């Protein structure tokens, strides 16, 4: 894989181990709203349904943004 993306093995592993950037205020707000929607759905909603749920409540967000926050925080 390293040959395909043209990086060294050590560079790849260094990238994999690096710390994630802390959430911004906006991402923290969305994270809390995502958790609320996820809990209300009895942990059955995925990013698409949570996105639709948040949009219906008037929260301005994007589906990919919701998916990213869920993925980063292990919400499945």
TILUMSE-403385 format. One record per atom (N, C-alpha, C, O): atom name; residue number from 1; x negated, y negated, z negated. Coordinates in Angstrom, 3 decimals, m for minus. Layout:
N
('CA',NUM,(X,Y,Z))
...
***
This chain:
76
('N',1,(m0.820,1.180,0.000))
('CA',1,(0.000,0.000,0.000))
('C',1,(m0.871,m1.253,0.000))
('O',1,(m0.545,m2.232,0.672))
('N',2,(m1.960,m1.233,m0.738))
('CA',2,(m2.845,m2.401,m0.806))
('C',2,(m3.387,m2.764,0.572))
('O',2,(m3.571,m3.941,0.880))
('N',3,(m3.642,m1.751,1.401))
('CA',3,(m4.142,m2.013,2.755))
('C',3,(m3.078,m2.710,3.596))
('O',3,(m3.391,m3.586,4.401))
('N',4,(m1.835,m2.322,3.409))
('CA',4,(m0.740,m2.895,4.185))
('C',4,(m0.550,m4.374,3.854))
('O',4,(m0.389,m5.198,4.755))
('N',5,(m0.569,m4.710,2.561))
('CA',5,(m0.372,m6.110,2.172))
('C',5,(m1.685,m6.881,2.071))
('O',5,(m1.703,m8.062,1.722))
('N',6,(m2.771,m6.202,2.381))
('CA',6,(m4.109,m6.801,2.482))
('C',6,(m4.567,m7.484,1.189))
('O',6,(m4.958,m8.652,1.183))
('N',7,(m4.506,m6.715,0.097))
('CA',7,(m5.055,m7.175,m1.181))
('C',7,(m5.904,m6.061,m1.774))
('O',7,(m5.755,m4.892,m1.418))
('N',8,(m6.798,m6.442,m2.685))
('CA',8,(m7.623,m5.427,m3.340))
('C',8,(m6.789,m4.699,m4.393))
('O',8,(m5.777,m5.210,m4.873))
('N',9,(m7.240,m3.496,m4.737))
('CA',9,(m6.530,m2.728,m5.759))
('C',9,(m6.546,m3.462,m7.091))
('O',9,(m5.535,m3.521,m7.789))
('N',10,(m7.706,m4.023,m7.439))
('CA',10,(m7.805,m4.721,m8.724))
('C',10,(m6.905,m5.957,m8.739))
('O',10,(m6.298,m6.269,m9.764))
('N',11,(m6.818,m6.656,m7.615))
('CA',11,(m5.948,m7.821,m7.524))
('C',11,(m4.489,m7.439,m7.673))
('O',11,(m3.714,m8.142,m8.320))
('N',12,(m4.117,m6.311,m7.064))
('CA',12,(m2.742,m5.829,m7.169))
('C',12,(m2.386,m5.494,m8.611))
('O',12,(m1.335,m5.903,m9.103))
('N',13,(m3.252,m4.754,m9.288))
('CA',13,(m2.968,m4.367,m10.667))
('C',13,(m2.984,m5.572,m11.607))
('O',13,(m2.228,m5.611,m12.578))
('N',14,(m3.834,m6.543,m11.328))
('CA',14,(m3.853,m7.769,m12.123))
('C',14,(m2.521,m8.500,m11.962))
('O',14,(m1.964,m9.003,m12.938))
('N',15,(m2.012,m8.560,m10.732))
('CA',15,(m0.721,m9.191,m10.464))
('C',15,(0.408,m8.452,m11.193))
('O',15,(1.327,m9.081,m11.717))
('N',16,(0.333,m7.121,m11.223))
('CA',16,(1.372,m6.323,m11.882))
('C',16,(1.400,m6.556,m13.391))
('O',16,(2.472,m6.513,m13.995))
('N',17,(0.254,m6.800,m14.007))
('CA',17,(0.160,m6.936,m15.451))
('C',17,(0.378,m8.355,m15.960))
('O',17,(0.524,m8.558,m17.166))
('N',18,(0.402,m9.337,m15.069))
('CA',18,(0.478,m10.718,m15.526))
('C',18,(1.790,m10.988,m16.255))
('O',18,(2.805,m10.331,m16.026))
('N',19,(1.732,m11.958,m17.123))
('CA',19,(2.894,m12.338,m17.923))
('C',19,(3.942,m12.995,m17.029))
('O',19,(3.618,m13.725,m16.092))
('N',20,(5.189,m12.718,m17.339))
('CA',20,(6.268,m13.400,m16.630))
('C',20,(6.354,m14.821,m17.138))
('O',20,(6.061,m15.106,m18.299))
('N',21,(6.758,m15.700,m16.256))
('CA',21,(6.938,m17.088,m16.662))
('C',21,(8.159,m17.177,m17.572))
('O',21,(9.147,m16.477,m17.348))
('N',22,(8.103,m18.025,m18.591))
('CA',22,(9.261,m18.162,m19.472))
('C',22,(10.454,m18.737,m18.706))
('O',22,(10.289,m19.470,m17.731))
('N',23,(11.629,m18.398,m19.158))
('CA',23,(12.836,m18.876,m18.511))
('C',23,(12.986,m20.385,m18.681))
('O',23,(12.641,m20.944,m19.722))
('N',24,(13.496,m21.020,m17.660))
('CA',24,(13.790,m22.445,m17.752))
('C',24,(15.087,m22.622,m18.536))
('O',24,(15.769,m21.642,m18.834))
('N',25,(15.429,m23.857,m18.869))
('CA',25,(16.682,m24.106,m19.586))
('C',25,(17.871,m23.583,m18.806))
('O',25,(18.781,m22.974,m19.368))
('N',26,(17.853,m23.826,m17.517))
('CA',26,(18.958,m23.376,m16.658))
('C',26,(19.053,m21.864,m16.648))
('O',26,(20.153,m21.317,m16.738))
('N',27,(17.932,m21.178,m16.540))
('CA',27,(17.928,m19.715,m16.531))
('C',27,(18.376,m19.151,m17.873))
('O',27,(19.069,m18.134,m17.919))
('N',28,(17.980,m19.810,m18.977))
('CA',28,(18.440,m19.359,m20.302))
('C',28,(19.951,m19.494,m20.418))
('O',28,(20.627,m18.610,m20.946))
('N',29,(20.478,m20.622,m19.913))
('CA',29,(21.921,m20.831,m19.928))
('C',29,(22.623,m19.731,m19.132))
('O',29,(23.595,m19.140,m19.603))
('N',30,(22.129,m19.463,m17.930))
('CA',30,(22.729,m18.420,m17.102))
('C',30,(22.580,m17.043,m17.742))
('O',30,(23.491,m16.218,m17.668))
('N',31,(21.444,m16.802,m18.363))
('CA',31,(21.215,m15.525,m19.037))
('C',31,(22.275,m15.277,m20.116))
('O',31,(22.815,m14.177,m20.232))
('N',32,(22.554,m16.301,m20.885))
('CA',32,(23.572,m16.172,m21.939))
('C',32,(24.940,m15.912,m21.331))
('O',32,(25.684,m15.053,m21.803))
('N',33,(25.269,m16.655,m20.283))
('CA',33,(26.563,m16.460,m19.611))
('C',33,(26.647,m15.077,m18.970))
('O',33,(27.707,m14.452,m18.979))
('N',34,(25.540,m14.600,m18.416))
('CA',34,(25.498,m13.262,m17.819))
('C',34,(25.753,m12.209,m18.888))
('O',34,(26.535,m11.281,m18.683))
('N',35,(25.087,m12.357,m20.031))
('CA',35,(25.287,m11.393,m21.118))
('C',35,(26.738,m11.370,m21.583))
('O',35,(27.294,m10.302,m21.840))
('N',36,(27.351,m12.543,m21.690))
('CA',36,(28.753,m12.614,m22.098))
('C',36,(29.652,m11.877,m21.100))
('O',36,(30.505,m11.082,m21.495))
('N',37,(29.455,m12.145,m19.820))
('CA',37,(30.260,m11.491,m18.785))
('C',37,(30.003,m9.988,m18.756))
('O',37,(30.924,m9.195,m18.562))
('N',38,(28.751,m9.608,m18.951))
('CA',38,(28.380,m8.188,m18.945))
('C',38,(29.034,m7.455,m20.116))
('O',38,(29.541,m6.345,m19.953))
('N',39,(29.020,m8.071,m21.284))
('CA',39,(29.640,m7.461,m22.460))
('C',39,(31.158,m7.388,m22.306))
('O',39,(31.769,m6.390,m22.690))
('N',40,(31.767,m8.426,m21.753))
('CA',40,(33.216,m8.435,m21.556))
('C',40,(33.652,m7.346,m20.578))
('O',40,(34.763,m6.825,m20.679))
('N',41,(32.790,m7.009,m19.646))
('CA',41,(33.123,m5.973,m18.669))
('C',41,(32.798,m4.570,m19.193))
('O',41,(32.872,m3.590,m18.452))
('N',42,(32.443,m4.487,m20.462))
('CA',42,(32.042,m3.217,m21.088))
('C',42,(30.838,m2.618,m20.372))
('O',42,(30.736,m1.405,m20.194))
('N',43,(29.924,m3.508,m19.966))
('CA',43,(28.658,m3.148,m19.324))
('C',43,(28.838,m2.391,m18.009))
('O',43,(28.053,m1.500,m17.685))
('N',44,(29.880,m2.753,m17.254))
('CA',44,(30.128,m2.078,m15.982))
('C',44,(29.888,m2.973,m14.776))
('O',44,(29.720,m2.464,m13.668))
('N',45,(29.866,m4.282,m14.952))
('CA',45,(29.704,m5.205,m13.822))
('C',45,(28.248,m5.292,m13.388))
('O',45,(27.329,m5.315,m14.206))
('N',46,(28.074,m5.338,m12.080))
('CA',46,(26.763,m5.599,m11.504))
('C',46,(26.629,m7.078,m11.201))
('O',46,(27.474,m7.881,m11.598))
('N',47,(25.573,m7.436,m10.503))
('CA',47,(25.306,m8.852,m10.247))
('C',47,(26.383,m9.511,m9.391))
('O',47,(26.697,m10.684,m9.597))
('N',48,(26.951,m8.784,m8.442))
('CA',48,(27.985,m9.370,m7.578))
('C',48,(29.237,m9.732,m8.366))
('O',48,(29.773,m10.831,m8.222))
('N',49,(29.694,m8.819,m9.188))
('CA',49,(30.905,m9.083,m9.967))
('C',49,(30.660,m10.153,m11.022))
('O',49,(31.530,m10.984,m11.277))
('N',50,(29.487,m10.137,m11.632))
('CA',50,(29.169,m11.166,m12.624))
('C',50,(29.097,m12.524,m11.942))
('O',50,(29.576,m13.521,m12.482))
('N',51,(28.501,m12.563,m10.762))
('CA',51,(28.444,m13.807,m9.991))
('C',51,(29.856,m14.338,m9.739))
('O',51,(30.128,m15.516,m9.970))
('N',52,(30.741,m13.483,m9.273))
('CA',52,(32.125,m13.897,m9.002))
('C',52,(32.832,m14.343,m10.276))
('O',52,(33.605,m15.301,m10.265))
('N',53,(32.563,m13.648,m11.360))
('CA',53,(33.161,m14.003,m12.646))
('C',53,(32.693,m15.379,m13.113))
('O',53,(33.498,m16.194,m13.565))
('N',54,(31.405,m15.631,m13.006))
('CA',54,(30.863,m16.924,m13.421))
('C',54,(31.369,m18.047,m12.522))
('O',54,(31.690,m19.133,m13.004))
('N',55,(31.442,m17.789,m11.217))
('CA',55,(31.937,m18.807,m10.289))
('C',55,(33.400,m19.147,m10.585))
('O',55,(33.799,m20.308,m10.497))
('N',56,(34.193,m18.138,m10.933))
('CA',56,(35.603,m18.397,m11.244))
('C',56,(35.758,m19.211,m12.526))
('O',56,(36.785,m19.859,m12.730))
('N',57,(34.740,m19.182,m13.390))
('CA',57,(34.750,m19.985,m14.622))
('C',57,(34.154,m21.373,m14.392))
('O',57,(34.084,m22.181,m15.319))
('N',58,(33.727,m21.651,m13.162))
('CA',58,(33.197,m22.961,m12.845))
('C',58,(31.694,m23.113,m13.000))
('O',58,(31.177,m24.228,m12.928))
('N',59,(30.989,m22.021,m13.211))
('CA',59,(29.534,m22.070,m13.353))
('C',59,(28.922,m22.119,m11.959))
('O',59,(29.226,m21.280,m11.111))
('N',60,(28.067,m23.097,m11.730))
('CA',60,(27.399,m23.214,m10.439))
('C',60,(26.167,m22.321,m10.454))
('O',60,(25.242,m22.536,m11.237))
('N',61,(26.162,m21.320,m9.583))
('CA',61,(25.044,m20.375,m9.522))
('C',61,(25.047,m19.709,m8.155))
('O',61,(25.945,m19.921,m7.339))
('N',62,(24.020,m18.898,m7.926))
('CA',62,(23.883,m18.152,m6.679))
('C',62,(23.763,m16.678,m7.004))
('O',62,(23.217,m16.300,m8.041))
('N',63,(24.280,m15.845,m6.106))
('CA',63,(24.278,m14.403,m6.355))
('C',63,(22.866,m13.863,m6.545))
('O',63,(22.633,m13.047,m7.436))
('N',64,(21.920,m14.308,m5.719))
('CA',64,(20.533,m13.826,m5.847))
('C',64,(19.918,m14.274,m7.167))
('O',64,(19.112,m13.554,m7.755))
('N',65,(20.294,m15.450,m7.628))
('CA',65,(19.790,m15.969,m8.901))
('C',65,(20.269,m15.081,m10.052))
('O',65,(19.499,m14.759,m10.956))
('N',66,(21.530,m14.693,m10.011))
('CA',66,(22.090,m13.810,m11.041))
('C',66,(21.393,m12.461,m11.006))
('O',66,(21.033,m11.919,m12.051))
('N',67,(21.200,m11.916,m9.816))
('CA',67,(20.530,m10.617,m9.673))
('C',67,(19.109,m10.676,m10.219))
('O',67,(18.660,m9.744,m10.886))
('N',68,(18.405,m11.759,m9.942))
('CA',68,(17.023,m11.910,m10.408))
('C',68,(16.967,m11.953,m11.929))
('O',68,(16.138,m11.276,m12.537))
('N',69,(17.830,m12.733,m12.543))
('CA',69,(17.834,m12.849,m14.007))
('C',69,(18.199,m11.503,m14.630))
('O',69,(17.603,m11.104,m15.631))
('N',70,(19.161,m10.809,m14.054))
('CA',70,(19.521,m9.497,m14.582))
('C',70,(18.361,m8.521,m14.466))
('O',70,(18.071,m7.773,m15.400))
('N',71,(17.706,m8.532,m13.325))
('CA',71,(16.577,m7.620,m13.089))
('C',71,(15.430,m7.919,m14.051))
('O',71,(14.842,m7.000,m14.621))
('N',72,(15.110,m9.204,m14.234))
('CA',72,(14.009,m9.600,m15.107))
('C',72,(14.256,m9.213,m16.566))
('O',72,(13.309,m8.982,m17.318))
('N',73,(15.504,m9.143,m16.957))
('CA',73,(15.844,m8.856,m18.344))
('C',73,(16.402,m7.451,m18.569))
('O',73,(16.881,m7.134,m19.658))
('N',74,(16.336,m6.622,m17.543))
('CA',74,(16.720,m5.219,m17.680))
('C',74,(18.208,m5.000,m17.890))
('O',74,(18.601,m4.025,m18.530))
('N',75,(19.035,m5.880,m17.371))
('CA',75,(20.489,m5.716,m17.488))
('C',75,(20.958,m4.920,m16.280))
('O',75,(20.838,m5.362,m15.138))
('N',76,(21.498,m3.731,m16.556))
('CA',76,(21.941,m2.834,m15.463))
('C',76,(23.358,m2.387,m15.697))
('O',76,(23.908,m1.633,m14.894))
***
